[in-house]
Amino acid sequence: MKIENAKQDIQKLLSCFSEAFSRPSFKIFSSFIIAFIQLGKELHTSSMVQSLAHCFLHRSLSSFTRFLGNNVWAMEEVAETALYQFFHTLRIKAHSVLFLVVDDTLAEKTGKKIPGCAWHRDHTQKTYVFGHQWVLFALLYKDFLLPLWTKLYHPKGIKGCGSFQTKITLAKRMLQALRLPIPCKVYLLADSWYWAKELALFCRECGYHMISQLKSSSVLWMNGERTKVKTLTTIASAYREVSLFLYGKNKTLQIARFVGTIQGLGKVAVVVVKEKRKKPSYLVSTNLYLSALDIVKYYAKRWKIEQMIKDLKQRLGFGDYQVRNLQAIQRHVALALLSYCILILLKILQWLKDKNAALSLSIRSLAFHVRRHILLENITVTLKSMKIQFKQNILDSYLEQLWA
């Protein structure tokens, strides 16, 4: 799909954030966002400033380092602006169903003097990684995922990054900071690492529901008896076979729904999901009125944040910071999230024009369209000054090689 008026749309979206900055700072902010999108996986702070922003604004390197480390601007205010634009552009109505998704990711580092760095367990690789661990919060409506905030998690005893807080506490802080423009029906989606009575109760206080996954060692009270959830797989008469499209594939599953009580929390709905050649999974919902199919479908939406994290790392330089100032690190990560927000808002604008074609636009293709337009504009200026002309297909081929 060809994106029309990309430059005008980007300028319009960036202008929505102008009130959060002074005029000089807004120019630097805009340059950072464009730099995140344009430089992609080759991005780190110094390369961004030297190869793009410095050339455009003719400012010293210190102007950009001050913007990250010292300038007065609030990441929370900018995130609230992005949230408002998300609601406004999508025309979300009151009492719509929204999903908050929480997850964490690692950013590997080598510098021993970077604040907040520690050894963290990488559960995908089953090894330990030295670096930062970030807890991310995102809002999902239909097929559009908007990253909201991220908090730095560190183990006990790590100096230079504040007092120790658990991941559950960080998730509660981000949940507490959420201010929806209009009242909506909200579900918090999280994997088994974030399932805790403390977080589920806090969701209830906020008027939200939580859908998560239980570990196989979890215990419920059913009919007055203490029951391990893994024993629910033996009740053959409770299961039925369903065919669903999940995670991009058609799947045939055996599912069963049970209602039990968790001490200190109350009644919950538990759905056991069986799939051939895989271990059973145990989904839990604090909304007792959801059907088993809805619980399975809703929980599957959590996968969107995994795709977002991959795009942030591979396309937008999420973990490629090279600074030792804690605030500069946090702002670098916040700006990476905002560059993703800009691309999502750009996708929404295209979706409003052509709903079928725009849904196929990935973050990679959106970033390429923006990058191609900027490169095309700047190369054209250079070629005119040199009085040299190239055929369009040669230039397209050159730009494709730059992206590869």
Secondary structure per residue as TSV (DSSP state, phi and psi in degrees):
chain	resnum	aa	ss	phi	psi
A	1	M	-	360.0	131.0
A	2	K	-	-87.6	127.2
A	3	I	-	-88.3	117.3
A	4	E	T	-86.7	147.1
A	5	N	T	55.4	39.4
A	6	A	H	-61.2	-43.5
A	7	K	H	-62.5	-46.3
A	8	Q	H	-64.5	-39.2
A	9	D	H	-65.5	-42.5
A	10	I	H	-63.2	-44.3
A	11	Q	H	-61.9	-41.3
A	12	K	H	-64.5	-42.6
A	13	L	H	-66.9	-41.8
A	14	L	H	-65.6	-35.8
A	15	S	H	-63.6	-22.4
A	16	C	T	-63.9	-21.4
A	17	F	T	-98.3	4.2
A	18	S	G	-64.5	-31.9
A	19	E	G	-70.4	-15.8
A	20	A	G	-83.3	-5.3
A	21	F	S	-133.9	160.0
A	22	S	-	-72.8	168.3
A	23	R	H	-62.2	-46.4
A	24	P	H	-63.7	-40.1
A	25	S	H	-66.9	-34.5
A	26	F	H	-64.7	-36.9
A	27	K	H	-63.4	-41.7
A	28	I	H	-67.8	-42.0
A	29	F	H	-56.8	-47.7
A	30	S	H	-61.8	-39.3
A	31	S	H	-65.2	-39.5
A	32	F	H	-62.0	-46.5
A	33	I	H	-61.3	-47.4
A	34	I	H	-62.7	-37.2
A	35	A	H	-65.3	-41.6
A	36	F	H	-58.6	-43.4
A	37	I	H	-70.4	-40.4
A	38	Q	H	-78.1	-41.8
A	39	L	H	-83.2	-25.0
A	40	G	G	56.2	-129.8
A	41	K	G	-73.0	-9.8
A	42	E	G	-88.7	11.9
A	43	L	-	-87.9	132.6
A	44	H	-	-147.8	170.3
A	45	T	H	-56.1	-48.0
A	46	S	H	-68.6	-40.0
A	47	S	H	-65.8	-36.3
A	48	M	H	-60.3	-50.2
A	49	V	I	-66.8	-44.3
A	50	Q	I	-74.2	-35.5
A	51	S	I	-95.2	-14.4
A	52	L	I	-131.6	-69.1
A	53	A	I	-62.0	-41.5
A	54	H	H	-61.9	-37.9
A	55	C	H	-68.8	-36.3
A	56	F	H	-78.2	-43.7
A	57	L	H	-99.9	-9.9
A	58	H	-	55.4	43.2
A	59	R	-	-109.5	161.0
A	60	S	-	-74.7	161.8
A	61	L	H	-60.0	-33.1
A	62	S	H	-64.8	-27.5
A	63	S	H	-61.9	-38.2
A	64	F	H	-80.5	-36.4
A	65	T	H	-67.9	-35.3
A	66	R	H	-66.0	-36.5
A	67	F	H	-60.3	-39.2
A	68	L	H	-78.0	-40.0
A	69	G	H	-99.1	-28.2
A	70	N	T	-127.6	-31.7
A	71	N	S	-57.9	147.9
A	72	V	-	-87.8	104.7
A	73	W	-	-158.0	147.0
A	74	A	-	-104.0	123.2
A	75	M	H	-63.2	-33.9
A	76	E	H	-64.6	-40.0
A	77	E	H	-65.0	-40.9
A	78	V	H	-66.4	-39.7
A	79	A	H	-64.6	-38.7
A	80	E	H	-64.6	-37.2
A	81	T	H	-63.1	-43.7
A	82	A	H	-61.6	-40.4
A	83	L	H	-64.2	-43.6
A	84	Y	H	-62.6	-44.2
A	85	Q	H	-63.4	-34.8
A	86	F	H	-62.0	-48.1
A	87	F	H	-65.0	-44.0
A	88	H	H	-66.9	-44.3
A	89	T	H	-69.4	-38.4
A	90	L	H	-82.8	-8.7
A	91	R	T	55.7	48.1
A	92	I	-	-68.8	131.1
A	93	K	-	-95.4	161.9
A	94	A	T	-60.1	142.9
A	95	H	T	69.6	18.3
A	96	S	-	-70.8	157.5
A	97	V	E	-88.8	121.1
A	98	L	E	-121.4	157.8
A	99	F	E	-126.4	126.7
A	100	L	E	-95.6	130.2
A	101	V	E	-119.8	130.1
A	102	V	E	-120.9	139.4
A	103	D	E	-161.3	174.8
A	104	D	E	-134.3	161.6
A	105	T	E	-150.1	159.9
A	106	L	E	-106.2	143.8
A	107	A	E	-121.8	106.3
A	108	E	E	-70.8	136.8
A	109	K	-	-134.0	160.4
A	110	T	-	-117.5	-22.0
A	111	G	-	-72.2	123.9
A	112	K	T	-75.4	-17.7
A	113	K	T	-98.9	4.3
A	114	I	S	-74.3	124.1
A	115	P	T	-63.3	140.9
A	116	G	T	87.5	-5.4
A	117	C	-	-74.9	142.7
A	118	A	E	-160.9	175.3
A	119	W	E	-86.9	127.9
A	120	H	E	-125.8	147.5
A	121	R	E	-78.6	122.5
A	122	D	E	-95.3	106.0
A	123	H	T	-74.8	-19.3
A	124	T	T	-77.3	-41.2
A	125	Q	T	-93.3	-8.9
A	126	K	T	55.9	48.5
A	127	T	E	-148.7	179.9
A	128	Y	E	-107.7	140.5
A	129	V	E	-125.4	137.1
A	130	F	E	-92.6	128.0
A	131	G	E	159.5	-147.5
A	132	H	E	-107.7	149.0
A	133	Q	E	-120.0	125.2
A	134	W	E	-112.1	134.5
A	135	V	E	-97.1	122.6
A	136	L	E	-111.0	148.2
A	137	F	E	-128.0	129.9
A	138	A	E	-139.3	155.5
A	139	L	E	-114.3	128.1
A	140	L	E	-114.3	128.7
A	141	Y	E	-136.6	122.8
A	142	K	T	56.5	-119.2
A	143	D	T	-105.2	13.8
A	144	F	E	-113.1	122.1
A	145	L	E	-110.8	121.5
A	146	L	E	-109.5	114.5
A	147	P	E	-69.3	134.5
A	148	L	E	-104.7	-64.5
A	149	W	E	-139.6	166.0
A	150	T	E	-143.8	141.7
A	151	K	E	-124.4	142.9
A	152	L	E	-84.9	122.1
A	153	Y	E	-98.7	139.8
A	154	H	-	-142.8	147.1
A	155	P	-	-68.3	170.3
A	156	K	T	-64.1	144.1
A	157	G	T	91.0	-5.3
A	158	I	-	-81.8	127.1
A	159	K	-	-95.6	159.9
A	160	G	S	85.2	8.3
A	161	C	S	-142.2	27.7
A	162	G	-	87.4	-179.2
A	163	S	S	-74.3	157.4
A	164	F	-	-69.4	136.1
A	165	Q	-	-138.4	137.6
A	166	T	-	-70.5	164.6
A	167	K	H	-64.0	-33.9
A	168	I	H	-64.7	-40.7
A	169	T	H	-64.6	-41.3
A	170	L	H	-63.3	-41.0
A	171	A	H	-63.6	-39.9
A	172	K	H	-63.7	-41.0
A	173	R	H	-61.7	-43.1
A	174	M	H	-69.4	-35.9
A	175	L	H	-65.5	-38.7
A	176	Q	H	-67.8	-30.8
A	177	A	H	-78.2	-11.2
A	178	L	-	-70.6	126.9
A	179	R	-	-127.3	96.6
A	180	L	-	-74.5	136.9
A	181	P	S	-59.7	-31.0
A	182	I	S	-138.1	156.0
A	183	P	-	-69.0	133.4
A	184	C	-	-138.5	164.1
A	185	K	E	-89.3	117.8
A	186	V	E	-119.1	136.8
A	187	Y	E	-119.2	132.5
A	188	L	E	-92.9	123.2
A	189	L	E	-107.2	129.6
A	190	A	-	-152.3	152.4
A	191	D	-	-80.5	-175.9
A	192	S	G	-65.0	-22.2
A	193	W	G	-69.5	-19.4
A	194	Y	G	-108.4	2.1
A	195	W	-	-76.0	117.7
A	196	A	-	-153.1	142.5
A	197	K	H	-58.4	-36.1
A	198	E	H	-58.8	-45.0
A	199	L	H	-73.9	-38.8
A	200	A	H	-63.6	-40.6
A	201	L	H	-67.0	-36.9
A	202	F	H	-67.2	-37.9
A	203	C	H	-59.3	-42.8
A	204	R	H	-62.2	-39.4
A	205	E	H	-62.9	-35.0
A	206	C	H	-80.7	-6.6
A	207	G	T	85.7	18.4
A	208	Y	-	-108.7	166.0
A	209	H	E	-110.9	160.2
A	210	M	E	-126.3	136.1
A	211	I	E	-124.0	125.3
A	212	S	E	-145.3	-166.1
A	213	Q	E	-125.9	136.0
A	214	L	E	-91.1	148.1
A	215	K	-	-76.5	155.8
A	216	S	T	-64.6	-17.7
A	217	S	T	-88.3	0.6
A	218	S	-	-68.0	157.9
A	219	V	E	-127.4	138.1
A	220	L	E	-120.7	160.1
A	221	W	E	-106.7	119.1
A	222	M	E	-130.3	126.0
A	223	N	T	54.2	37.1
A	224	G	T	78.3	5.7
A	225	E	E	-116.6	144.8
A	226	R	E	-76.0	121.6
A	227	T	E	-128.3	126.9
A	228	K	E	-77.3	136.4
A	229	V	G	-63.6	-27.8
A	230	K	G	-68.8	-19.4
A	231	T	G	-75.9	-13.6
A	232	L	G	-68.7	-18.5
A	233	T	G	-70.5	-15.4
A	234	T	G	-88.0	-7.9
A	235	I	-	-86.6	81.0
A	236	A	G	-60.7	-34.8
A	237	S	G	-67.6	-16.4
A	238	A	G	-84.1	-10.6
A	239	Y	-	-96.4	148.5
A	240	R	E	-137.2	153.4
A	241	E	E	-93.2	134.4
A	242	V	E	-135.7	153.1
A	243	S	E	-113.9	124.9
A	244	L	E	-134.1	153.3
A	245	F	E	-98.5	103.9
A	246	L	E	-130.2	141.4
A	247	Y	T	53.9	35.4
A	248	G	T	79.6	9.9
A	249	K	E	-136.6	155.0
A	250	N	E	-84.1	125.2
A	251	K	E	-124.8	143.5
A	252	T	E	-107.3	120.7
A	253	L	E	-126.2	155.9
A	254	Q	E	-107.9	121.3
A	255	I	E	-128.9	151.8
A	256	A	E	-147.0	143.6
A	257	R	E	-115.0	133.8
A	258	F	E	-131.2	156.5
A	259	V	E	-119.5	126.5
A	260	G	E	-140.7	179.9
A	261	T	E	-119.7	133.3
A	262	I	E	-105.9	124.4
A	263	Q	T	-59.0	132.7
A	264	G	T	87.2	-9.7
A	265	L	T	-122.1	-42.7
A	266	G	E	111.5	-159.9
A	267	K	E	-74.5	141.7
A	268	V	E	-139.1	158.1
A	269	A	E	-98.3	133.0
A	270	V	E	-121.1	128.8
A	271	V	E	-115.4	122.3
A	272	V	E	-94.7	128.3
A	273	V	E	-117.4	122.2
A	274	K	E	-111.4	135.9
A	275	E	-	-136.8	141.9
A	276	K	T	-56.5	137.0
A	277	R	T	63.6	19.7
A	278	K	S	-134.2	154.7
A	279	K	-	-71.9	148.0
A	280	P	-	-63.4	148.3
A	281	S	E	-116.1	150.5
A	282	Y	E	-123.2	104.9
A	283	L	E	-93.8	142.8
A	284	V	E	-128.0	138.9
A	285	S	E	-133.0	136.4
A	286	T	S	-82.7	-7.9
A	287	N	-	-93.7	107.8
A	288	L	T	-73.1	-12.3
A	289	Y	T	-94.3	-2.8
A	290	L	S	-78.2	140.6
A	291	S	-	-75.5	166.2
A	292	A	H	-60.9	-41.6
A	293	L	H	-63.0	-42.9
A	294	D	H	-64.4	-39.7
A	295	I	H	-62.9	-42.7
A	296	V	H	-64.7	-45.4
A	297	K	H	-65.7	-42.3
A	298	Y	H	-63.8	-45.2
A	299	Y	H	-63.9	-33.9
A	300	A	H	-63.2	-23.3
A	301	K	T	-66.6	-17.6
A	302	R	T	-60.8	-24.1
A	303	W	H	-62.4	-21.7
A	304	K	H	-57.5	-36.2
A	305	I	H	-71.4	-28.0
A	306	E	H	-65.1	-41.3
A	307	Q	H	-66.0	-38.5
A	308	M	H	-63.3	-44.5
A	309	I	H	-61.7	-40.8
A	310	K	H	-61.3	-44.2
A	311	D	H	-65.8	-40.9
A	312	L	H	-60.4	-39.8
A	313	K	H	-78.4	-43.7
A	314	Q	H	-85.3	-27.3
A	315	R	H	-112.9	-23.8
A	316	L	S	-127.2	14.7
A	317	G	-	64.1	34.1
A	318	F	T	-54.8	-47.8
A	319	G	T	-105.1	14.9
A	320	D	-	-96.9	36.7
A	321	Y	-	-84.4	148.9
A	322	Q	-	-133.5	56.7
A	323	V	-	-132.0	160.6
A	324	R	-	-113.6	1.5
A	325	N	-	-89.5	125.0
A	326	L	H	-60.8	-42.6
A	327	Q	H	-65.5	-37.3
A	328	A	H	-64.6	-38.2
A	329	I	H	-63.5	-47.4
A	330	Q	H	-63.4	-38.1
A	331	R	H	-72.7	-35.3
A	332	H	H	-58.3	-47.3
A	333	V	H	-64.6	-40.7
A	334	A	H	-62.6	-39.4
A	335	L	H	-69.6	-33.1
A	336	A	H	-63.0	-41.8
A	337	L	H	-64.1	-39.3
A	338	L	H	-67.1	-34.7
A	339	S	H	-64.8	-36.1
A	340	Y	H	-65.0	-40.9
A	341	C	H	-58.2	-44.6
A	342	I	H	-60.1	-42.5
A	343	L	H	-67.1	-38.2
A	344	I	H	-65.1	-43.4
A	345	L	H	-63.5	-36.6
A	346	L	H	-64.0	-40.0
A	347	K	H	-64.1	-39.0
A	348	I	H	-64.0	-41.5
A	349	L	H	-61.0	-39.7
A	350	Q	H	-70.5	-35.1
A	351	W	H	-64.1	-35.9
A	352	L	H	-66.8	-25.3
A	353	K	H	-85.7	-40.0
A	354	D	-	-147.1	96.2
A	355	K	H	-64.7	-37.2
A	356	N	H	-73.8	-46.2
A	357	A	H	-72.0	-36.2
A	358	A	H	-70.1	-28.1
A	359	L	T	-64.1	-24.0
A	360	S	T	-81.5	-7.0
A	361	L	-	-72.4	121.4
A	362	S	-	-93.3	168.0
A	363	I	H	-61.4	-36.1
A	364	R	H	-61.0	-47.8
A	365	S	H	-69.6	-36.6
A	366	L	H	-63.7	-45.6
A	367	A	H	-63.0	-37.1
A	368	F	H	-64.4	-41.8
A	369	H	H	-61.8	-44.4
A	370	V	H	-65.4	-45.1
A	371	R	H	-63.0	-42.8
A	372	R	H	-62.0	-41.1
A	373	H	H	-64.7	-43.8
A	374	I	H	-66.1	-45.2
A	375	L	H	-63.5	-42.1
A	376	L	H	-61.3	-42.3
A	377	E	H	-64.7	-45.0
A	378	N	H	-73.8	-37.3
A	379	I	H	-66.7	-36.7
A	380	T	H	-61.6	-41.7
A	381	V	H	-61.8	-43.9
A	382	T	H	-63.8	-43.6
A	383	L	H	-65.0	-38.2
A	384	K	H	-64.1	-40.5
A	385	S	H	-67.7	-28.0
A	386	M	H	-91.8	-4.6
A	387	K	T	56.8	44.6
A	388	I	-	-120.5	143.2
A	389	Q	-	-125.8	139.5
A	390	F	-	-123.6	153.1
A	391	K	-	-71.5	148.9
A	392	Q	H	-59.9	-38.6
A	393	N	H	-66.7	-32.0
A	394	I	H	-66.5	-42.9
A	395	L	H	-65.1	-41.1
A	396	D	H	-60.5	-42.4
A	397	S	H	-63.4	-39.0
A	398	Y	H	-63.4	-44.4
A	399	L	H	-66.7	-36.3
A	400	E	H	-62.3	-38.7
A	401	Q	H	-67.7	-35.0
A	402	L	H	-63.4	-36.5
A	403	W	H	-78.5	-29.1
A	404	A	-	-61.4	360.0
